[in-house]
């Protein structure tokens, strides 16, 4: 049995940039939608916010 390895050619700075970008996008989703005043956004994310403990009321 052979195992193939997938090697990443990303540098450390590229990995850090990707991690920071993903974290910023995630925070934007949680807080941007969580603090939105639009009813559609609020209703779309309501159950998700409650399941992770984010207060929305």
LINQUIBEL-V42464 format. One record per residue. N is the residue number from 1. SS is DSSP state (hx for helix, st for strand, lp for the rest). NEAR is the number of other ideal C-beta (glycine too) atoms within 8 Angstrom. Layout:
n:N ss:SS near:NEAR
n:N ss:SS near:NEAR
This chain:
n:1 ss:lp near:2
n:2 ss:lp near:3
n:3 ss:lp near:4
n:4 ss:lp near:4
n:5 ss:lp near:4
n:6 ss:lp near:4
n:7 ss:lp near:4
n:8 ss:lp near:4
n:9 ss:lp near:3
n:10 ss:lp near:7
n:11 ss:lp near:5
n:12 ss:hx near:6
n:13 ss:hx near:6
n:14 ss:hx near:8
n:15 ss:hx near:9
n:16 ss:hx near:8
n:17 ss:hx near:8
n:18 ss:hx near:9
n:19 ss:hx near:8
n:20 ss:hx near:8
n:21 ss:hx near:8
n:22 ss:hx near:8
n:23 ss:hx near:8
n:24 ss:hx near:8
n:25 ss:hx near:8
n:26 ss:hx near:8
n:27 ss:hx near:8
n:28 ss:hx near:8
n:29 ss:hx near:8
n:30 ss:hx near:11
n:31 ss:hx near:8
n:32 ss:hx near:8
n:33 ss:hx near:12
n:34 ss:hx near:10
n:35 ss:lp near:6
n:36 ss:lp near:8
n:37 ss:lp near:4
n:38 ss:lp near:6
n:39 ss:hx near:5
n:40 ss:hx near:6
n:41 ss:hx near:9
n:42 ss:hx near:12
n:43 ss:hx near:7
n:44 ss:hx near:7
n:45 ss:hx near:11
n:46 ss:hx near:9
n:47 ss:hx near:6
n:48 ss:hx near:7
n:49 ss:hx near:13
n:50 ss:hx near:9
n:51 ss:hx near:6
n:52 ss:lp near:7
n:53 ss:lp near:5
n:54 ss:lp near:8
n:55 ss:lp near:5
n:56 ss:lp near:9
n:57 ss:lp near:2
